[in-house]
Amino acid sequence: MMDLKSKLYDYVRRFSEEDAFAEPKDTMHSIEWMAENIPLFECADKEIEEIYYFRWWILQKHIKHTPEGYIITEFQPDVPWAGAYNSINCALGFHVREARWLRNRHRYLPDELRFWLGGSGDVQSYSCWIGQSVLDACAATLDRALAVELLSPLVAFYEQREKTHLHSSGLFWSCDDRDAMEYSISGDGLRPTLNSYMYANAKSISIIARWAHMDALSNLYEAKAKSLQGTMRRMLWDEQDGFYKALPLRSAREPLLYHKPCEVPKEHNVMEEIGFIPWCFDIPTAAQSIAFNRLKESACFQAPYGPTTADQSHPRYQYPADHECLWNGPSWPFATSQTLLAAEHLLHRYSPCDFNQQDYMKLLKTYAHSHHRTLPDGRVVCWIDENLDPMTGEWLSRRILESQGWPKEIGGFERGKDYNHSGYCDMIITGLCGVRLDKEDLLSVQPLADGLPFFRLEGLPVGEHLLSVQYDADGTQYDQVGLCVKLDGRSVPADKVLLS
């Protein structure tokens, strides 16, 4: 453990030295906060390890204390489209998934969720999976009381979305900009984004209502979820390309223009990375897992700093647009996080397919590798910003904003630096290390770390317990061969440990 703490100190000191905005007091605060809060980690791939500590260092910068308690922000500088306290809800699902693994998460998570569901947070501003976020928090804390407390505002949130976004087809309509995915090729319409989120929200309400012994409400939302799932499978799945696609539509009140993706004109008929989102919530059938083959095709999504947000072979891939935030092909950490989560669900919950653990690790390594920037003097530093050139790794929004003189009216100097709009640490914990928690408080450990000779995760809070997971392929690193799982220092089986 001491070795891992020393590693944490070394990483944070280097991150601070390379950060022109950091002050000495910030370094000491970061070291103390991270030592007190985060689970420690090491692995044979030093880039994956480095970015694990970098992303925790970034997250702690975004935990803000407000008159309404703690919230987690997205941008460091104030931006005009944000809500109260510079809050934005579109990435709150990632904020909760990351923060649920902090040892002091009881200090942060209730405030964050109450802010969005009962405070000044505008939870309707962008599409989000707030119901699933409540379940994600409960899975790690084993605190069902908080979920039951938030049930009524969750139902109100869902009903409001039905009033404003539910189309007569049975699917939800969304504007790509309100999905936080402006200038997409598919455009506005019946998209895999909001429909997947609303399925997850309905399932979550059903589960929480069952916890609250409100069976009629639970049954109602289970039926809503099943109906939405069936309609998505029927209308958004393109049999020809083997992929989930959007159906273009200008508003939620207009008649349906196209009933199947194959009817959509080529201009908007496109495979986009949003087609993987349904797997984040276990919506597709087993046979539809063929979609993941597209992640391995360099003519489609695969790229050195990808995956790309749109099929590279589409005629409108990276079409010209006068804006810094483009979803017509660049790589976005937000989308890559969703795709990694989808792949994790695929490997854990679906039948074996051509996309395997080696493919997952390749995608994770690509994502870790993208967290860098080359400075004018040639030094390479850890960096997270908005969107990237998928072929070169250059941060595209940053380049555009710099060329415009960093306009103050849209965020000013280095607007996207330390952009908290994605996930990473949670994927190391639940993906690479394989920590799985279900709604019945059952713990299992199923690592996806194919090809890694060793890894170790220490001090992961699960309920009121501390978990450690260790793997050593040949015993040369930890003097013990294979997977070792301990709960509060006691060895436990890797499958089906009841925590409550």
HUTA-V936087 format. One line per field, one symbol per residue. ss: DSSP state (H for helix, E for strand, L for the rest). A space follows every 10 residues. Layout:
ss->???
This chain:
ss->LHHHHHHHHH HHHHHHHLLL LLLHHHHHHH HHHHHHHLLE EEELLHHHHH HHHHHHHHHH HLEEEELLEE EELLLLLLLL LLLHHHLLLL LHHHHHHHHL LLLLHHHHHH HHHHHHHHLL LLLLLLLLLH HHHHHHHHHH HLLHHHHHHL HHHHHHHHHH HHHHHELLLL LEEELLLLLL LLLLLLLLEE LHHHHHHHHH HHHHHHHHHH HLLLHHHHHH HHHHHHHHHH HHHHHLEELL LLEELLEELL LLLLLLLLLL HHHLLLLLLL LEHHHHHHHH LLLLLHHHHH HHHHHHLLLL LLLLLLLLLE LLLLLLLLLL LLLLLLLLLL EEHHHHHHHH HHHHHHHHHL LLLLLLHHHH HHHHHHHHHL LEEELLLLLE EELLLLEELL LLLLEHHHHH HHHLLLLHHH LLLLLLLLLL LLLLHHHHHH HHLLEEELLL LEEEELLLLL LLLEEEEEEE EELLEEEEEE EELLLLLLLL LEEEEEELLE ELLLLLEELL
